[in-house]
Amino acid sequence: MSTTDSSSGAKEQLNTDDIEALLNEASQSLSAATGDEEGKARDVARPFALGDLSPADLEQTTHDVDLIDEVEMDLRIELGRTKMRLEEVLRLRRGSVVALDKLAGDPVDIFANGRLIARGEVLVMNDNFCVRVTELVGA
């Protein structure tokens, strides 16, 4: 190795040391300007306090069911659909059969105020038709 090579290596080392010193000085100045103590990192993880998540007094959270007694709602159960011409509708009599677009056993649609809210299956209980809700449809 020549003397010029060793002197240039020392200059590079000196430059690296100088750069590190300048970076440390800049970090300390930045910490002092932002209020960080002795160069501590600003992005220190701190626990987040959620506060009290326990339910409020149960007497306050229960609602009187009587409040919804007078709310009117149109509830429809749709077994299926079909398209018919007016003359076909006029020919319907007692005992007429109307074919629907759903098969027996397919889920029926449950509408509240014209909005699909659930699907279910048709049951017969004590000679009455009933619908068991099998699926709630999300908004």
N, CA and C atoms as an extended XYZ file, in Angstrom:
417
Properties=species:S:1:pos:R:3:atomname:S:1:resname:S:1:resid:I:1 pbc="F F F"
N         0.829       -1.175        0.000 N   MET     1
C         0.000        0.000        0.000 CA  MET     1
C         0.879        1.246        0.000 C   MET     1
N         0.556        2.229       -0.783 N   SER     2
C         1.352        3.450       -0.858 CA  SER     2
C         0.907        4.429        0.215 C   SER     2
N         1.702        5.467        0.402 N   THR     3
C         1.391        6.470        1.419 CA  THR     3
C         0.169        7.278        1.042 C   THR     3
N        -0.069        7.447       -0.245 N   THR     4
C        -1.254        8.192       -0.656 CA  THR     4
C        -2.513        7.403       -0.344 C   THR     4
N        -2.425        6.059       -0.477 N   ASP     5
C        -3.595        5.227       -0.157 CA  ASP     5
C        -3.899        5.298        1.329 C   ASP     5
N        -2.873        5.262        2.181 N   SER     6
C        -3.117        5.285        3.614 CA  SER     6
C        -3.604        6.652        4.055 C   SER     6
N        -3.120        7.717        3.428 N   SER     7
C        -3.575        9.051        3.814 CA  SER     7
C        -5.008        9.288        3.363 C   SER     7
N        -5.416        8.743        2.211 N   SER     8
C        -6.800        8.914        1.773 CA  SER     8
C        -7.743        8.107        2.655 C   SER     8
N        -7.286        6.945        3.177 N   GLY     9
C        -8.108        6.150        4.100 CA  GLY     9
C        -8.326        6.904        5.394 C   GLY     9
N        -7.301        7.621        5.855 N   ALA    10
C        -7.431        8.406        7.081 CA  ALA    10
C        -8.380        9.566        6.861 C   ALA    10
N        -8.356       10.167        5.675 N   LYS    11
C        -9.277       11.261        5.376 CA  LYS    11
C       -10.708       10.757        5.346 C   LYS    11
N       -10.889        9.541        4.759 N   GLU    12
C       -12.240        8.969        4.734 CA  GLU    12
C       -12.718        8.690        6.151 C   GLU    12
N       -11.798        8.172        7.006 N   GLN    13
C       -12.157        7.886        8.393 CA  GLN    13
C       -12.501        9.172        9.118 C   GLN    13
N       -11.737       10.201        8.874 N   LEU    14
C       -11.975       11.493        9.488 CA  LEU    14
C       -13.309       12.053        9.026 C   LEU    14
N       -13.588       11.944        7.773 N   ASN    15
C       -14.852       12.431        7.249 CA  ASN    15
C       -16.026       11.662        7.854 C   ASN    15
N       -15.908       10.373        8.020 N   THR    16
C       -16.971        9.556        8.606 CA  THR    16
C       -17.202        9.956       10.055 C   THR    16
N       -16.100       10.154       10.793 N   ASP    17
C       -16.231       10.575       12.192 CA  ASP    17
C       -16.887       11.942       12.287 C   ASP    17
N       -16.477       12.855       11.401 N   ASP    18
C       -17.056       14.196       11.401 CA  ASP    18
C       -18.559       14.138       11.093 C   ASP    18
N       -18.907       13.289       10.128 N   ILE    19
C       -20.320       13.164        9.754 CA  ILE    19
C       -21.138       12.623       10.923 C   ILE    19
N       -20.613       11.617       11.615 N   GLU    20
C       -21.330       11.059       12.770 CA  GLU    20
C       -21.490       12.100       13.871 C   GLU    20
N       -20.460       12.893       14.088 N   ALA    21
C       -20.527       13.934       15.108 CA  ALA    21
C       -21.581       14.979       14.737 C   ALA    21
N       -21.615       15.350       13.485 N   LEU    22
C       -22.603       16.331       13.037 CA  LEU    22
C       -24.029       15.765       13.166 C   LEU    22
N       -24.199       14.498       12.830 N   LEU    23
C       -25.521       13.879       12.971 CA  LEU    23
C       -25.961       13.831       14.434 C   LEU    23
N       -25.044       13.496       15.327 N   ASN    24
C       -25.376       13.479       16.755 CA  ASN    24
C       -25.752       14.869       17.251 C   ASN    24
N       -24.987       15.868       16.803 N   GLU    25
C       -25.278       17.246       17.202 CA  GLU    25
C       -26.650       17.689       16.672 C   GLU    25
N       -26.950       17.317       15.423 N   ALA    26
C       -28.244       17.675       14.844 CA  ALA    26
C       -29.381       16.981       15.586 C   ALA    26
N       -29.187       15.718       15.957 N   SER    27
C       -30.219       14.984       16.698 CA  SER    27
C       -30.476       15.634       18.052 C   SER    27
N       -29.407       16.047       18.731 N   GLN    28
C       -29.559       16.699       20.028 CA  GLN    28
C       -30.266       18.044       19.878 C   GLN    28
N       -29.939       18.785       18.839 N   SER    29
C       -30.590       20.074       18.606 CA  SER    29
C       -32.072       19.881       18.296 C   SER    29
N       -32.376       18.865       17.514 N   LEU    30
C       -33.774       18.567       17.190 CA  LEU    30
C       -34.550       18.140       18.434 C   LEU    30
N       -33.922       17.337       19.265 N   SER    31
C       -34.569       16.897       20.502 CA  SER    31
C       -34.834       18.074       21.426 C   SER    31
N       -33.883       18.990       21.493 N   ALA    32
C       -34.056       20.164       22.348 CA  ALA    32
C       -35.162       21.068       21.805 C   ALA    32
N       -35.246       21.178       20.489 N   ALA    33
C       -36.256       22.047       19.879 CA  ALA    33
C       -37.663       21.481       20.038 C   ALA    33
N       -37.797       20.164       20.017 N   THR    34
C       -39.124       19.548       20.123 CA  THR    34
C       -39.514       19.241       21.551 C   THR    34
N       -38.597       19.401       22.490 N   GLY    35
C       -38.941       19.183       23.884 CA  GLY    35
C       -38.663       17.775       24.357 C   GLY    35
N       -38.054       16.935       23.536 N   ASP    36
C       -37.698       15.585       23.977 CA  ASP    36
C       -36.564       15.700       24.971 C   ASP    36
N       -36.620       14.855       26.000 N   GLU    37
C       -35.600       14.896       27.035 CA  GLU    37
C       -34.388       14.097       26.582 C   GLU    37
N       -33.243       14.727       26.571 N   GLU    38
C       -31.949       14.102       26.310 CA  GLU    38
C       -31.979       13.208       25.075 C   GLU    38
N       -32.643       13.648       24.027 N   GLY    39
C       -32.601       12.922       22.772 CA  GLY    39
C       -33.442       11.662       22.734 C   GLY    39
N       -34.408       11.527       23.637 N   LYS    40
C       -35.276       10.344       23.594 CA  LYS    40
C       -36.083       10.365       22.308 C   LYS    40
N       -36.401        9.220       21.822 N   ALA    41
C       -37.196        9.130       20.588 CA  ALA    41
C       -38.600        9.659       20.844 C   ALA    41
N       -39.149       10.361       19.862 N   ARG    42
C       -40.488       10.924       20.007 CA  ARG    42
C       -41.561        9.865       19.850 C   ARG    42
N       -41.288        8.843       19.085 N   ASP    43
C       -42.305        7.847       18.765 CA  ASP    43
C       -42.261        6.668       19.725 C   ASP    43
N       -42.266        6.974       21.003 N   VAL    44
C       -42.274        5.921       22.010 CA  VAL    44
C       -43.709        5.441       22.167 C   VAL    44
N       -43.881        4.135       22.144 N   ALA    45
C       -45.226        3.574       22.289 CA  ALA    45
C       -45.729        3.815       23.699 C   ALA    45
N       -46.940        4.317       23.781 N   ARG    46
C       -47.568        4.566       25.073 CA  ARG    46
C       -48.877        3.804       25.137 C   ARG    46
N       -49.219        3.267       26.285 N   PRO    47
C       -50.504        2.542       26.368 CA  PRO    47
C       -51.670        3.500       26.197 C   PRO    47
N       -52.723        3.004       25.566 N   PHE    48
C       -53.919        3.801       25.323 CA  PHE    48
C       -54.957        3.445       26.372 C   PHE    48
N       -55.474        4.425       27.065 N   ALA    49
C       -56.470        4.196       28.101 CA  ALA    49
C       -57.856        4.256       27.482 C   ALA    49
N       -58.601        3.150       27.541 N   LEU    50
C       -59.935        3.102       26.970 CA  LEU    50
C       -61.002        3.656       27.906 C   LEU    50
N       -60.694        3.735       29.175 N   GLY    51
C       -61.697        4.210       30.119 CA  GLY    51
C       -62.596        3.072       30.559 C   GLY    51
N       -63.688        3.412       31.189 N   ASP    52
C       -64.610        2.416       31.725 CA  ASP    52
C       -65.514        1.896       30.615 C   ASP    52
N       -65.401        0.606       30.298 N   LEU    53
C       -66.214       -0.008       29.257 CA  LEU    53
C       -67.322       -0.879       29.819 C   LEU    53
N       -67.472       -0.878       31.122 N   SER    54
C       -68.528       -1.694       31.718 CA  SER    54
C       -69.885       -1.080       31.379 C   SER    54
N       -70.914       -1.933       31.237 N   PRO    55
C       -72.228       -1.387       30.889 CA  PRO    55
C       -72.737       -0.456       31.978 C   PRO    55
N       -73.489        0.516       31.560 N   ALA    56
C       -74.072        1.467       32.509 CA  ALA    56
C       -75.081        0.726       33.379 C   ALA    56
N       -75.614        1.414       34.306 N   ASP    57
C       -76.596        0.819       35.202 CA  ASP    57
C       -77.699        0.157       34.375 C   ASP    57
N       -77.997       -1.106       34.666 N   LEU    58
C       -78.952       -1.869       33.863 CA  LEU    58
C       -80.343       -1.247       33.874 C   LEU    58
N       -80.708       -0.607       34.946 N   GLU    59
C       -82.030        0.019       35.001 CA  GLU    59
C       -82.129        1.157       33.991 C   GLU    59
N       -81.014        1.827       33.729 N   GLN    60
C       -81.018        2.927       32.780 CA  GLN    60
C       -81.002        2.433       31.340 C   GLN    60
N       -80.395        1.256       31.067 N   THR    61
C       -80.261        0.781       29.696 CA  THR    61
C       -81.460       -0.022       29.214 C   THR    61
N       -82.288       -0.529       30.115 N   THR    62
C       -83.459       -1.270       29.662 CA  THR    62
C       -84.491       -0.288       29.137 C   THR    62
N       -85.144       -0.683       28.050 N   HIS    63
C       -86.129        0.188       27.429 CA  HIS    63
C       -87.496       -0.450       27.578 C   HIS    63
N       -88.472        0.365       27.693 N   ASP    64
C       -89.829       -0.107       27.848 CA  ASP    64
C       -90.343       -0.596       26.496 C   ASP    64
N       -90.751       -1.862       26.422 N   VAL    65
C       -91.238       -2.451       25.179 CA  VAL    65
C       -92.539       -1.789       24.747 C   VAL    65
N       -93.259       -1.207       25.672 N   ASP    66
C       -94.526       -0.557       25.332 CA  ASP    66
C       -94.335        0.604       24.358 C   ASP    66
N       -93.116        1.124       24.265 N   LEU    67
C       -92.867        2.245       23.359 CA  LEU    67
C       -93.076        1.859       21.897 C   LEU    67
N       -92.917        0.591       21.553 N   ILE    68
C       -93.053        0.184       20.154 CA  ILE    68
C       -94.412       -0.440       19.857 C   ILE    68
N       -95.322       -0.409       20.815 N   ASP    69
C       -96.648       -1.000       20.605 CA  ASP    69
C       -97.398       -0.360       19.436 C   ASP    69
N       -97.225        0.926       19.235 N   GLU    70
C       -98.008        1.622       18.227 CA  GLU    70
C       -97.263        1.827       16.914 C   GLU    70
N       -96.116        1.201       16.755 N   VAL    71
C       -95.365        1.324       15.508 CA  VAL    71
C       -95.968        0.360       14.496 C   VAL    71
N       -96.386        0.913       13.368 N   GLU    72
C       -96.976        0.082       12.327 CA  GLU    72
C       -95.887       -0.384       11.378 C   GLU    72
N       -95.999       -1.668       10.967 N   MET    73
C       -95.015       -2.238       10.077 CA  MET    73
C       -95.715       -3.197        9.132 C   MET    73
N       -95.379       -3.099        7.871 N   ASP    74
C       -95.905       -4.002        6.861 CA  ASP    74
C       -94.948       -5.185        6.770 C   ASP    74
N       -95.400       -6.380        7.171 N   LEU    75
C       -94.574       -7.576        7.132 CA  LEU    75
C       -95.127       -8.500        6.054 C   LEU    75
N       -94.285       -8.861        5.082 N   ARG    76
C       -94.695       -9.727        3.983 CA  ARG    76
C       -93.791      -10.934        3.926 C   ARG    76
N       -94.395      -12.085        3.643 N   ILE    77
C       -93.651      -13.306        3.393 CA  ILE    77
C       -93.879      -13.649        1.926 C   ILE    77
N       -92.810      -13.719        1.169 N   GLU    78
C       -92.942      -13.971       -0.265 CA  GLU    78
C       -92.557      -15.419       -0.555 C   GLU    78
N       -93.572      -16.202       -0.970 N   LEU    79
C       -93.342      -17.601       -1.309 CA  LEU    79
C       -92.635      -17.747       -2.651 C   LEU    79
N       -92.884      -16.832       -3.552 N   GLY    80
C       -92.299      -16.872       -4.884 CA  GLY    80
C       -92.978      -15.843       -5.760 C   GLY    80
N       -92.582      -15.789       -7.025 N   ARG    81
C       -93.141      -14.812       -7.963 CA  ARG    81
C       -93.486      -15.502       -9.272 C   ARG    81
N       -94.382      -14.864       -9.987 N   THR    82
C       -94.711      -15.308      -11.330 CA  THR    82
C       -95.206      -14.123      -12.136 C   THR    82
N       -95.189      -14.260      -13.447 N   LYS    83
C       -95.740      -13.222      -14.326 CA  LYS    83
C       -96.952      -13.826      -15.020 C   LYS    83
N       -98.041      -13.079      -14.994 N   MET    84
C       -99.277      -13.530      -15.634 CA  MET    84
C       -99.866      -12.367      -16.413 C   MET    84
N      -100.500      -12.698      -17.511 N   ARG    85
C      -101.229      -11.679      -18.263 CA  ARG    85
C      -102.563      -11.433      -17.563 C   ARG    85
N      -103.161      -10.301      -17.832 N   LEU    86
C      -104.413       -9.924      -17.185 CA  LEU    86
C      -105.510      -10.956      -17.446 C   LEU    86
N      -105.600      -11.481      -18.648 N   GLU    87
C      -106.647      -12.460      -18.945 CA  GLU    87
C      -106.452      -13.742      -18.129 C   GLU    87
N      -105.188      -14.105      -17.833 N   GLU    88
C      -104.917      -15.291      -17.000 CA  GLU    88
C      -105.361      -15.034      -15.559 C   GLU    88
N      -105.130      -13.827      -15.067 N   VAL    89
C      -105.559      -13.482      -13.711 CA  VAL    89
C      -107.078      -13.517      -13.619 C   VAL    89
N      -107.757      -13.021      -14.649 N   LEU    90
C      -109.226      -13.006      -14.641 CA  LEU    90
C      -109.811      -14.419      -14.697 C   LEU    90
N      -109.068      -15.380      -15.213 N   ARG    91
C      -109.552      -16.754      -15.285 CA  ARG    91
C      -109.311      -17.549      -14.002 C   ARG    91
N      -108.628      -16.954      -13.031 N   LEU    92
C      -108.372      -17.671      -11.775 CA  LEU    92
C      -109.672      -17.925      -11.023 C   LEU    92
N      -109.869      -19.125      -10.565 N   ARG    93
C      -111.041      -19.536       -9.794 CA  ARG    93
C      -110.567      -20.321       -8.584 C   ARG    93
N      -111.487      -20.671       -7.747 N   ARG    94
C      -111.193      -21.513       -6.587 CA  ARG    94
C      -110.605      -22.828       -7.099 C   ARG    94
N      -109.449      -23.222       -6.545 N   GLY    95
C      -108.781      -24.448       -6.956 CA  GLY    95
C      -107.777      -24.259       -8.068 C   GLY    95
N      -107.659      -23.043       -8.615 N   SER    96
C      -106.665      -22.785       -9.655 CA  SER    96
C      -105.267      -22.916       -9.064 C   SER    96
N      -104.325      -23.348       -9.866 N   VAL    97
C      -102.933      -23.513       -9.442 CA  VAL    97
C      -102.091      -22.476      -10.165 C   VAL    97
N      -101.287      -21.762       -9.396 N   VAL    98
C      -100.391      -20.753       -9.956 CA  VAL    98
C       -98.965      -21.230       -9.697 C   VAL    98
N       -98.193      -21.418      -10.757 N   ALA    99
C       -96.799      -21.853      -10.636 CA  ALA    99
C       -95.920      -20.662      -10.252 C   ALA    99
N       -95.069      -20.874       -9.276 N   LEU   100
C       -94.154      -19.831       -8.817 CA  LEU   100
C       -92.740      -20.139       -9.271 C   LEU   100
N       -91.851      -19.163       -9.129 N   ASP   101
C       -90.468      -19.343       -9.562 CA  ASP   101
C       -89.587      -20.060       -8.535 C   ASP   101
N       -90.152      -20.489       -7.410 N   LYS   102
C       -89.386      -21.209       -6.394 CA  LYS   102
C       -89.915      -22.620       -6.257 C   LYS   102
N       -89.037      -23.503       -5.828 N   LEU   103
C       -89.416      -24.896       -5.615 CA  LEU   103
C       -89.917      -25.085       -4.194 C   LEU   103
N       -90.674      -26.140       -3.969 N   ALA   104
C       -91.124      -26.474       -2.616 CA  ALA   104
C       -89.885      -26.736       -1.765 C   ALA   104
N       -89.844      -26.171       -0.595 N   GLY   105
C       -88.700      -26.335        0.299 CA  GLY   105
C       -87.665      -25.234        0.182 C   GLY   105
N       -87.737      -24.417       -0.871 N   ASP   106
C       -86.822      -23.278       -0.994 CA  ASP   106
C       -87.143      -22.253        0.091 C   ASP   106
N       -86.147      -21.513        0.554 N   PRO   107
C       -86.419      -20.486        1.560 CA  PRO   107
C       -87.332      -19.391        1.014 C   PRO   107
N       -88.177      -18.876        1.890 N   VAL   108
C       -89.069      -17.771        1.523 CA  VAL   108
C       -88.418      -16.468        1.980 C   VAL   108
N       -88.756      -15.378        1.306 N   ASP   109
C       -88.215      -14.066        1.652 CA  ASP   109
C       -89.154      -13.359        2.604 C   ASP   109
N       -88.579      -12.715        3.622 N   ILE   110
C       -89.360      -11.980        4.623 CA  ILE   110
C       -89.017      -10.501        4.471 C   ILE   110
N       -90.042       -9.706        4.204 N   PHE   111
C       -89.874       -8.269        3.979 CA  PHE   111
C       -90.535       -7.493        5.117 C   PHE   111
N       -89.894       -6.441        5.595 N   ALA   112
C       -90.484       -5.502        6.551 CA  ALA   112
C       -90.466       -4.140        5.887 C   ALA   112
N       -91.651       -3.571        5.722 N   ASN   113
C       -91.799       -2.280        5.050 CA  ASN   113
C       -91.103       -2.273        3.687 C   ASN   113
N       -91.250       -3.354        2.943 N   GLY   114
C       -90.716       -3.443        1.592 CA  GLY   114
C       -89.235       -3.737        1.501 C   GLY   114
N       -88.593       -3.992        2.611 N   ARG   115
C       -87.148       -4.239        2.627 CA  ARG   115
C       -86.884       -5.670        3.066 C   ARG   115
N       -86.057       -6.387        2.300 N   LEU   116
C       -85.720       -7.767        2.637 CA  LEU   116
C       -84.912       -7.793        3.929 C   LEU   116
N       -85.432       -8.484        4.947 N   ILE   117
C       -84.728       -8.524        6.228 CA  ILE   117
C       -84.285       -9.929        6.609 C   ILE   117
N       -84.959      -10.961        6.041 N   ALA   118
C       -84.624      -12.320        6.450 CA  ALA   118
C       -85.134      -13.324        5.425 C   ALA   118
N       -84.702      -14.557        5.612 N   ARG   119
C       -85.226      -15.687        4.846 CA  ARG   119
C       -85.624      -16.757        5.845 C   ARG   119
N       -86.588      -17.584        5.445 N   GLY   120
C       -87.055      -18.607        6.369 CA  GLY   120
C       -87.680      -19.768        5.640 C   GLY   120
N       -88.209      -20.710        6.426 N   GLU   121
C       -88.864      -21.880        5.856 CA  GLU   121
C       -90.305      -21.940        6.341 C   GLU   121
N       -91.187      -22.414        5.471 N   VAL   122
C       -92.607      -22.483        5.783 CA  VAL   122
C       -92.869      -23.763        6.567 C   VAL   122
N       -93.629      -23.633        7.652 N   LEU   123
C       -94.019      -24.764        8.484 CA  LEU   123
C       -95.530      -24.753        8.659 C   LEU   123
N       -96.083      -25.885        9.025 N   VAL   124
C       -97.495      -25.956        9.386 CA  VAL   124
C       -97.552      -26.386       10.839 C   VAL   124
N       -98.217      -25.549       11.659 N   MET   125
C       -98.323      -25.846       13.081 CA  MET   125
C       -99.776      -25.634       13.497 C   MET   125
N      -100.409      -26.682       14.010 N   ASN   126
C      -101.826      -26.630       14.425 CA  ASN   126
C      -102.707      -26.102       13.302 C   ASN   126
N      -102.515      -26.631       12.105 N   ASP   127
C      -103.288      -26.257       10.918 CA  ASP   127
C      -103.105      -24.796       10.506 C   ASP   127
N      -102.040      -24.160       10.962 N   ASN   128
C      -101.719      -22.786       10.562 CA  ASN   128
C      -100.358      -22.775        9.879 C   ASN   128
N      -100.234      -21.919        8.880 N   PHE   129
C       -98.931      -21.737        8.264 CA  PHE   129
C       -98.078      -20.852        9.163 C   PHE   129
N       -96.805      -21.199        9.272 N   CYS   130
C       -95.843      -20.427       10.060 CA  CYS   130
C       -94.556      -20.306        9.249 C   CYS   130
N       -93.737      -19.380        9.636 N   VAL   131
C       -92.428      -19.222        9.000 CA  VAL   131
C       -91.369      -19.212       10.085 C   VAL   131
N       -90.392      -20.094        9.957 N   ARG   132
C       -89.239      -20.135       10.878 CA  ARG   132
C       -88.117      -19.356       10.206 C   ARG   132
N       -87.596      -18.344       10.879 N   VAL   133
C       -86.503      -17.527       10.337 CA  VAL   133
C       -85.224      -18.342       10.398 C   VAL   133
N       -84.571      -18.507        9.257 N   THR   134
C       -83.332      -19.283        9.190 CA  THR   134
C       -82.111      -18.422        8.889 C   THR   134
N       -82.320      -17.230        8.344 N   GLU   135
C       -81.207      -16.377        7.969 CA  GLU   135
C       -81.621      -14.921        8.037 C   GLU   135
N       -80.825      -14.113        8.733 N   LEU   136
C       -81.036      -12.675        8.751 CA  LEU   136
C       -80.184      -12.055        7.660 C   LEU   136
N       -80.772      -11.172        6.871 N   VAL   137
C       -80.061      -10.552        5.763 CA  VAL   137
C       -79.493       -9.226        6.253 C   VAL   137
N       -78.187       -9.041        6.095 N   GLY   138
C       -77.522       -7.817        6.549 CA  GLY   138
C       -77.893       -6.641        5.679 C   GLY   138
N       -77.653       -5.454        6.226 N   ALA   139
C       -77.983       -4.213        5.507 CA  ALA   139
C       -77.092       -4.011        4.327 C   ALA   139
